[in-house]
Amino acid sequence: MNAMIPASRDRLLAPLATIPASQVSDGDIDWYPPVDILEDAEEYLFRIDLPGTKPEDVQVVAKGDGLIISGDRPETERENKRCLRVERPRGHFERRFALPDDASREQIVSESKVSVLEVHVRKVKSLAQNPATGKAPPRQRIAFMT
């Protein structure tokens, strides 16, 4: 996997390089949805823009030391109208991320929020310090594959 290189030499941006992403197409990938990666003491949060994509058409898989988010966005129905311009990508997408050592591969959950998929990856160290209180709303469990 290729490490993401910070846009500037500002040391505040250096932590972005700790979660490398792969964007090398093997020929089957039609587009790459934009992703924001956030971090706090408890978890890593991946926010992926997926407008027009149904949650059942998206797969989130932890495999080895990585996280793979993939799926398909179907072509929009044109309702017997002539297409003048198409700028919104469609087809198969895939994003791959190497997870840091403190990321729990067993505790990955996702939820869809108004065209944005949020993938929560708990940190291992924070679990012992701050166990979940059960007050948060339940989230969909994601398949774990090795």
Backbone bond lengths (Angstrom), bond angles and torsions (degrees), N, CA, C in turn:
res aa  C-N    CA-C-N  psi(-1)  N-CA   C-N-CA  omega(-1)  CA-C   N-CA-C  phi
1 M - - - 1.447 - - 1.522 109.63 -
2 N 1.301 116.23 145.37 1.450 121.27 -179.45 1.513 110.18 -92.89
3 A 1.330 117.33 134.74 1.456 120.94 178.69 1.519 109.86 -75.46
4 M 1.322 115.97 140.91 1.462 120.26 174.16 1.525 106.89 -75.01
5 I 1.307 116.94 135.88 1.454 121.50 -179.46 1.515 108.26 -101.71
6 P 1.354 118.07 127.82 1.463 119.62 179.15 1.519 111.37 -55.95
7 A 1.348 116.11 145.87 1.460 122.01 -176.86 1.518 111.99 -66.91
8 S 1.313 118.35 -28.76 1.462 121.09 177.85 1.518 108.47 -130.47
9 R 1.308 115.33 174.05 1.460 119.54 -180.00 1.522 111.67 -87.78
10 D 1.300 117.33 7.17 1.453 122.31 179.42 1.522 109.32 -59.41
11 R 1.319 117.51 125.26 1.464 121.46 -177.45 1.524 112.36 -63.20
12 L 1.308 118.55 -22.12 1.458 120.53 178.14 1.526 111.55 -66.55
13 L 1.321 117.50 -26.77 1.450 121.06 179.84 1.524 112.71 -87.98
14 A 1.316 117.95 -11.75 1.462 121.17 -176.47 1.525 113.45 -56.18
15 P 1.344 120.89 -37.17 1.471 118.75 179.55 1.529 113.95 -60.36
16 L 1.319 119.24 -19.86 1.459 120.99 178.02 1.519 111.90 -60.54
17 A 1.312 116.50 -27.57 1.462 120.40 -177.98 1.529 111.82 -76.97
18 T 1.331 118.95 -6.12 1.460 120.42 -177.94 1.524 112.50 -75.54
19 I 1.325 118.90 -16.79 1.459 121.35 176.79 1.527 106.91 -118.19
20 P 1.332 116.82 88.84 1.461 119.28 -178.07 1.525 111.74 -69.98
21 A 1.320 115.09 148.31 1.459 121.59 178.43 1.511 109.23 -119.97
22 S 1.309 115.61 148.82 1.455 121.09 176.44 1.521 108.56 -108.92
23 Q 1.318 116.78 128.37 1.454 120.90 177.12 1.518 110.31 -130.00
24 V 1.305 115.79 34.04 1.454 120.49 178.29 1.518 107.59 -92.57
25 S 1.316 116.69 116.54 1.458 121.10 -176.96 1.516 110.88 -79.18
26 D 1.326 115.37 139.37 1.459 120.03 174.61 1.523 110.78 -97.42
27 G 1.330 116.49 12.46 1.453 121.14 179.09 1.510 113.73 99.72
28 D 1.344 117.52 -18.84 1.462 121.24 -179.49 1.526 112.68 -95.36
29 I 1.310 117.78 -8.53 1.458 121.69 -175.76 1.523 109.39 -96.03
30 D 1.350 115.67 126.28 1.458 120.93 -176.98 1.527 113.40 -93.26
31 W 1.354 116.67 -28.04 1.464 119.10 -178.17 1.520 109.94 -162.00
32 Y 1.332 116.07 165.41 1.454 123.35 -178.70 1.525 109.12 -123.24
33 P 1.334 118.27 109.87 1.462 119.01 179.13 1.527 110.37 -68.31
34 P 1.339 117.37 144.95 1.462 119.76 178.07 1.526 111.16 -68.36
35 V 1.329 115.52 142.95 1.458 122.09 -176.72 1.528 109.45 -131.13
36 D 1.329 116.15 134.86 1.459 122.15 168.94 1.524 106.47 -106.87
37 I 1.332 117.41 138.13 1.453 121.41 177.25 1.524 107.73 -119.56
38 L 1.334 115.38 122.77 1.454 121.90 -179.24 1.521 108.94 -118.22
39 E 1.313 116.27 159.36 1.454 120.84 -179.39 1.511 109.90 -144.07
40 D 1.327 116.34 141.76 1.455 121.55 167.96 1.529 107.10 -136.06
41 A 1.311 118.14 -168.53 1.460 121.36 -176.76 1.530 112.33 -66.50
42 E 1.326 117.93 -23.31 1.454 122.07 -174.01 1.524 115.19 -97.41
43 E 1.358 116.72 -32.47 1.461 118.22 -169.60 1.518 112.65 -159.24
44 Y 1.343 113.48 168.75 1.452 122.70 166.50 1.523 105.95 -103.28
45 L 1.325 117.20 138.65 1.454 121.66 -179.45 1.524 108.84 -123.27
46 F 1.326 115.74 122.61 1.457 122.50 177.27 1.528 106.65 -104.79
47 R 1.325 118.00 124.45 1.466 122.80 175.48 1.524 107.94 -114.45
48 I 1.327 115.41 118.91 1.455 121.88 -174.10 1.520 109.08 -118.47
49 D 1.324 117.53 122.54 1.463 121.89 178.02 1.522 109.87 -75.63
50 L 1.342 115.90 116.83 1.461 120.98 -178.65 1.526 111.32 -136.22
51 P 1.340 118.29 54.49 1.465 118.39 179.45 1.526 111.17 -62.43
52 G 1.330 114.88 140.26 1.456 119.90 178.49 1.516 114.22 78.91
53 T 1.341 117.54 7.33 1.457 121.57 -179.78 1.521 109.08 -111.21
54 K 1.316 116.82 127.69 1.462 121.33 178.69 1.522 109.88 -77.06
55 P 1.334 117.62 142.74 1.474 120.12 179.50 1.526 113.25 -54.99
56 E 1.329 117.98 -34.40 1.468 119.89 -179.71 1.532 112.59 -71.15
57 D 1.340 117.80 -10.96 1.460 121.99 177.89 1.526 112.74 -95.45
58 V 1.354 116.53 8.57 1.467 121.58 -177.75 1.529 109.01 -119.62
59 Q 1.328 116.05 136.81 1.450 122.36 176.44 1.523 109.26 -117.50
60 V 1.334 116.34 135.60 1.459 122.80 174.64 1.521 106.03 -123.89
61 V 1.342 116.39 120.05 1.457 120.93 -174.29 1.526 109.45 -134.07
62 A 1.332 116.14 132.10 1.459 121.38 169.43 1.518 106.49 -93.23
63 K 1.323 116.50 123.88 1.462 120.64 -177.77 1.519 108.35 -137.80
64 G 1.321 116.07 118.88 1.459 119.97 -177.77 1.514 110.00 60.99
65 D 1.318 116.65 -123.91 1.466 120.39 179.60 1.528 112.28 -99.89
66 G 1.334 117.31 18.46 1.458 119.42 -174.90 1.505 115.05 -129.32
67 L 1.310 114.74 169.37 1.452 124.89 176.70 1.521 106.84 -121.90
68 I 1.336 116.81 128.20 1.461 121.66 -179.64 1.519 108.29 -119.67
69 I 1.332 116.06 124.46 1.465 122.60 177.31 1.521 106.22 -118.25
70 S 1.340 116.09 118.58 1.464 119.35 -176.07 1.516 109.87 -144.15
71 G 1.320 114.97 168.87 1.453 120.16 177.88 1.505 111.46 166.74
72 D 1.328 114.42 -163.00 1.457 120.55 -178.19 1.523 109.75 -138.40
73 R 1.308 115.61 137.52 1.457 121.18 170.60 1.522 106.52 -110.43
74 P 1.335 116.77 116.71 1.465 119.29 -176.82 1.525 111.44 -70.96
75 E 1.306 113.96 159.50 1.460 119.39 174.73 1.523 108.40 -67.49
76 T 1.319 116.37 137.88 1.461 119.86 -178.61 1.524 110.52 -72.01
77 E 1.298 114.30 146.24 1.457 120.22 179.11 1.522 109.17 -72.56
78 R 1.310 116.43 132.74 1.473 120.50 -175.70 1.524 113.21 -94.89
79 E 1.315 117.01 -6.18 1.467 121.43 175.55 1.524 112.82 52.23
80 N 1.332 115.81 45.88 1.468 122.39 179.09 1.519 112.74 59.87
81 K 1.313 116.86 32.18 1.462 121.56 177.84 1.521 109.53 -109.94
82 R 1.307 115.13 148.63 1.454 120.95 178.39 1.525 108.46 -76.79
83 C 1.301 116.16 131.87 1.464 121.44 -178.82 1.533 109.56 -84.05
84 L 1.328 116.81 121.13 1.460 121.53 179.33 1.522 112.69 -96.84
85 R 1.329 116.50 -29.50 1.461 120.07 -178.32 1.531 108.81 -160.03
86 V 1.318 117.30 140.15 1.461 122.61 175.70 1.524 107.86 -131.08
87 E 1.322 116.88 115.42 1.459 121.82 178.35 1.521 112.65 -117.92
88 R 1.323 117.34 -19.55 1.458 120.39 -178.77 1.520 109.65 -81.55
89 P 1.329 117.04 125.01 1.463 119.08 -177.66 1.522 111.18 -68.33
90 R 1.320 115.22 152.87 1.452 121.69 177.56 1.527 107.58 -146.61
91 G 1.321 114.82 166.96 1.459 120.09 -178.37 1.516 110.79 104.65
92 H 1.331 115.62 -159.78 1.465 121.66 -176.08 1.529 111.12 -78.68
93 F 1.335 115.98 138.20 1.465 120.83 174.63 1.522 109.05 -129.78
94 E 1.321 115.54 156.83 1.456 121.08 176.71 1.518 109.48 -158.82
95 R 1.321 115.04 135.35 1.462 121.72 173.34 1.524 106.88 -128.67
96 R 1.321 116.63 137.43 1.461 122.64 179.40 1.524 108.83 -123.94
97 F 1.330 115.26 136.59 1.455 120.89 -179.92 1.520 109.52 -134.18
98 A 1.330 116.69 135.34 1.459 121.11 171.67 1.522 106.56 -80.17
99 L 1.323 116.83 130.48 1.463 120.50 -179.21 1.524 110.45 -90.53
100 P 1.337 116.80 142.05 1.472 120.42 177.10 1.526 110.82 -64.68
101 D 1.311 116.94 163.30 1.461 122.05 -178.21 1.522 113.07 -60.31
102 D 1.326 118.02 -30.27 1.466 119.90 -176.86 1.532 112.95 -87.45
103 A 1.322 118.14 6.80 1.468 121.44 178.64 1.524 109.48 -86.80
104 S 1.324 116.57 132.35 1.455 122.04 178.73 1.529 109.04 -82.94
105 R 1.321 116.99 117.38 1.461 120.99 178.77 1.526 111.55 -73.87
106 E 1.334 117.41 -19.85 1.462 121.73 -178.74 1.522 113.26 -88.71
107 Q 1.319 118.21 -16.84 1.460 120.52 -176.43 1.523 110.26 -117.20
108 I 1.320 114.44 73.15 1.458 121.98 178.23 1.516 107.18 -121.09
109 V 1.305 116.69 125.01 1.461 121.69 179.32 1.519 108.83 -131.35
110 S 1.329 116.34 156.24 1.461 119.47 179.01 1.508 109.80 -137.21
111 E 1.337 114.10 159.75 1.462 121.46 176.00 1.520 108.09 -151.99
112 S 1.326 115.66 146.57 1.461 120.92 178.02 1.519 108.80 -97.65
113 K 1.331 115.40 133.25 1.459 121.70 178.96 1.526 108.89 -135.66
114 V 1.291 117.94 106.48 1.462 124.17 175.09 1.533 112.47 37.10
115 S 1.316 115.39 71.76 1.471 124.00 176.27 1.520 114.39 69.55
116 V 1.327 117.66 10.97 1.459 121.04 178.59 1.527 108.42 -126.56
117 L 1.327 116.08 127.74 1.456 121.02 174.62 1.518 107.07 -92.24
118 E 1.339 117.16 127.49 1.459 121.48 175.82 1.518 108.25 -109.31
119 V 1.336 116.04 124.76 1.454 122.32 178.25 1.521 106.88 -113.97
120 H 1.332 116.17 118.89 1.463 122.77 -178.86 1.521 108.96 -102.27
121 V 1.335 116.10 123.78 1.463 121.89 178.18 1.523 106.60 -117.75
122 R 1.330 116.21 108.78 1.462 121.33 -178.69 1.520 110.65 -66.53
123 K 1.332 115.07 150.01 1.454 121.20 174.77 1.524 108.59 -90.29
124 V 1.317 116.79 140.30 1.457 121.77 -177.99 1.514 111.09 -67.02
125 K 1.303 118.64 -47.32 1.463 122.15 -176.15 1.519 111.64 -62.50
126 S 1.325 118.10 -37.54 1.452 120.78 -176.39 1.518 112.45 -72.46
127 L 1.334 118.02 -21.61 1.457 120.19 -179.28 1.521 111.82 -65.03
128 A 1.319 117.44 -39.81 1.456 120.11 179.58 1.524 110.96 -70.61
129 Q 1.326 117.10 -33.22 1.455 121.19 -178.22 1.519 112.28 -80.04
130 N 1.324 117.74 -39.73 1.456 122.25 -175.46 1.517 110.65 -135.62
131 P 1.328 119.31 81.22 1.462 119.36 178.99 1.516 111.21 -64.65
132 A 1.323 116.38 153.59 1.467 121.65 -178.93 1.521 109.85 -61.29
133 T 1.326 116.37 139.75 1.463 121.32 -178.21 1.512 112.07 -90.50
134 G 1.315 117.43 -13.18 1.457 120.37 -179.98 1.513 113.08 84.36
135 K 1.319 119.36 5.33 1.465 122.38 -179.01 1.528 112.42 -85.00
136 A 1.320 117.16 -19.62 1.468 120.58 -178.72 1.524 109.24 -74.38
137 P 1.347 117.59 150.70 1.467 119.81 177.62 1.521 110.10 -64.50
138 P 1.323 118.34 148.37 1.467 120.40 179.94 1.521 111.03 -64.74
139 R 1.318 115.12 146.77 1.457 121.30 179.37 1.514 108.40 -119.32
140 Q 1.315 115.81 156.74 1.459 121.98 178.99 1.525 109.68 -68.94
141 R 1.310 117.29 132.20 1.467 121.40 176.98 1.523 108.89 -79.40
142 I 1.309 115.90 146.79 1.456 122.74 -177.73 1.523 109.55 -109.32
143 A 1.307 116.43 147.36 1.459 121.51 179.60 1.517 110.20 -62.42
144 F 1.311 116.52 137.61 1.455 122.44 176.28 1.516 107.88 -112.40
145 M 1.332 117.00 121.55 1.457 121.42 -178.09 1.515 109.39 -125.12
146 T 1.307 117.12 143.79 1.473 121.64 176.44 1.492 109.97 -116.92
